[in-house]
Amino acid sequence: MEVEPDILISDSRKIVDTRNRIIHGYDSVSADVIWLVVTRYMPTLEIEVKELLK
């Protein structure tokens, strides 16, 4: 994975790990975990991505 030092995304490693777990182990991921990720972490990610797109 190529790293861009100018792009700062909080918890980027956790984002990748979560994506991989959902994609490869979707049958073992509970809806509660997905909901937690969406409600707790997505708002911060949305703000950071919008800043990058300016």
C-alpha positions, 0 to 999 in steps of 0.5 A, spaced: 500 500 500 502 506 497 502 512 503 501 519 501 504 523 507 499 529 505 493 525 506 491 524 514 485 520 515 484 518 522 484 510 524 486 509 517 489 502 519 482 500 522 478 502 516 482 497 512 482 492 517 474 493 518 473 493 510 477 486 510 473 483 515 467 485 512 469 482 505 472 476 507 468 474 514 461 477 513 458 471 516 461 473 522 460 480 523 454 482 527 449 487 525 451 491 532 458 491 530 456 495 523 452 499 526 457 501 531 462 503 526 457 507 522 454 511 528 461 512 531 466 513 526 463 515 519 461 522 521 469 523 523 471 520 516 466 524 512 468 530 515 476 528 513 474 526 506 470 532 505 476 536 507 480 532 502 476 534 497 476 541 497 
